[in-house]
Amino acid sequence: MQHNARTVLLPVVAILLGVVMPARADWYGDARPLLGTEVSVRLWHDDPEQGGLLVERVFVEAERIDQLMSTYIEESQISTINRLAADEPVLVDNELFELIRRSLDISVLTLGAFDITYESVGQYYDFRNRLRPDASTVAQERQLIDYRRVKLDQAAGTVRFDQQGVRINLGGIAKGYLVERGIDLLSAAGVTNAIVTAGGDSRLLGDRRGQPWMVGILDPRNDDQVAISVPLENEAISTSGDYERYFEEEGIRYHHILSPSTGEPANGVHSATVFGPDATLTDALSTSVFVLGVDQGLRLIATLPDYESIVIDAAGRIFYSDGLQRPGDQSINP
C-alpha cells in the first residue's frame, strides 16, 4: 500500500553524461493505522523526494493528534482529563481546549445530538469482543451524558467535570480535525491537489488534476459496494454509519454511534453523509444527523449555509438536503 517514496531510476548513460533529468510529477501517498482507523494521504507533486517528505509530515501531525486526543492512550491529555477532571480542574494544551470548546458549541447547535460525554456510557462497549453494557448500567450511566457537565475556564485553560463518572471522547470530531489539519499543512507547503482521509472523513484540496474527485458513499449493507458517487472539489466529506464498528446479537445491531438521550445505539438511519468547507464540522454534523434521523437531521443542515447532506435510512431509502440536486427517487436494498 505504501508508495510515498518512489525512486526514480536514472539511466546510467544519463548520469555519465551529466544530464539533469526533469523532476517526475506524480501522485505520492501512503496509508497507516491511526486514531483507531486508517489514515491515508495522497498528493500531487513534481518532486518525488519532496512529495514523500510532505506525506510523512502529515503522518507526523496525525500521530501528534493521536497522542493528544486518543482515549486508548493512557498518557494522552484526553485520558488525563477523564481520570482527574471530576476532582480538580485539568490544565490542557490550547489546541485541545479549543476543540473541546468547539464540541460543546456544536452540542448547543444540535440541541445535544452531538455530545462528547457519550463516553460515559460508550466506555462500556467493546465491539471487538462483542461486549455491551447491560440495561441497568445504561440506565444509570446515561444520566451522566450531558455536555453541560463539562466546565471550561478560558482564562486558566482548564477543563473540569461537575460530577464523578463523566467521561469525554472526541471520536466524533477528532478525525475531521485531523484531515483538516493535514490539508492545512499541505496547502501551506504549496500543494494544490491532495486528499487526506481518516476513516469516514476526507478533506480534498483542489481537484484530481483536471477532474473532480469521485467520492463514494458506501452501501451500508453491502461491503465494498458504493451506493452513491459524488463529484467534489476542494471540500470536506464525512460519513457516519452503523457498519463501521458494530456487532449483532439476537438480530440487533449494536454500533458505536450512541444517542445521548438513551445511551443506546441510535436507530432509524444506516448512514449520514455531510459535505462542506470544514472537515471538523462535517465530522460532527454527520454524527448529529445520524442521531437526529432523516427529518430533524436534514432540517438542521438546512440552517447551515454551505453544508449539505445525504442520508440513507433503515429501509435503504436515500434522502438529500435541499441544496443537492435529486436524481429522482432512490433506494438501495436494506
Stockholm file with secondary structure:
# STOCKHOLM 1.0

chainA/1-334         MQHNARTVLLPVVAILLGVVMPARADWYGDARPLLGTEVSVRLWHDDPEQGGLLVERVFVEAERIDQLMSTYIEESQISTINRLAADEPVLVDNELFELIRRSLDISVLTLGAFDITYESVGQYYDFRNRLRPDASTVAQERQLIDYRRVKLDQAAGTVRFDQQGVRINLGGIAKGYLVERGIDLLSAAGVTNAIVTAGGDSRLLGDRRGQPWMVGILDPRNDDQVAISVPLENEAISTSGDYERYFEEEGIRYHHILSPSTGEPANGVHSATVFGPDATLTDALSTSVFVLGVDQGLRLIATLPDYESIVIDAAGRIFYSDGLQRPGDQSINP
#=GR chainA/1-334 SS CCCSSCCCCCCHHHHHTTCCCCCCCEEEEEEEEETTEEEEEEEEESCHHHHHHHHHHHHHHHHHHHHHHCTTSTTSHHHHHHHHTTTSCEECCHHHHHHHHHHHHHHHHTTTSSCGGGHHHHTTCBTTTTBCCCHHHHHHHGGGCCGGGEEEETTTTEEEESSTTCCCCCTTTHHHHHHHHHHHHHHHTTCCSEEEEETTEEEEESCSSSSCEEEEEECTTSTTCEEEEEEESSCEEEEEETTSSEEEETTEEEESCBCTTTSSBCCSEEEEEEEESCHHHHHHHHHHHHHHCHHHHHHHHHTSTTCEEEEEETTSBEEECTTSCCCSSCBCCC
#=GC SS_cons         CCCSSCCCCCCHHHHHTTCCCCCCCEEEEEEEEETTEEEEEEEEESCHHHHHHHHHHHHHHHHHHHHHHCTTSTTSHHHHHHHHTTTSCEECCHHHHHHHHHHHHHHHHTTTSSCGGGHHHHTTCBTTTTBCCCHHHHHHHGGGCCGGGEEEETTTTEEEESSTTCCCCCTTTHHHHHHHHHHHHHHHTTCCSEEEEETTEEEEESCSSSSCEEEEEECTTSTTCEEEEEEESSCEEEEEETTSSEEEETTEEEESCBCTTTSSBCCSEEEEEEEESCHHHHHHHHHHHHHHCHHHHHHHHHTSTTCEEEEEETTSBEEECTTSCCCSSCBCCC
//
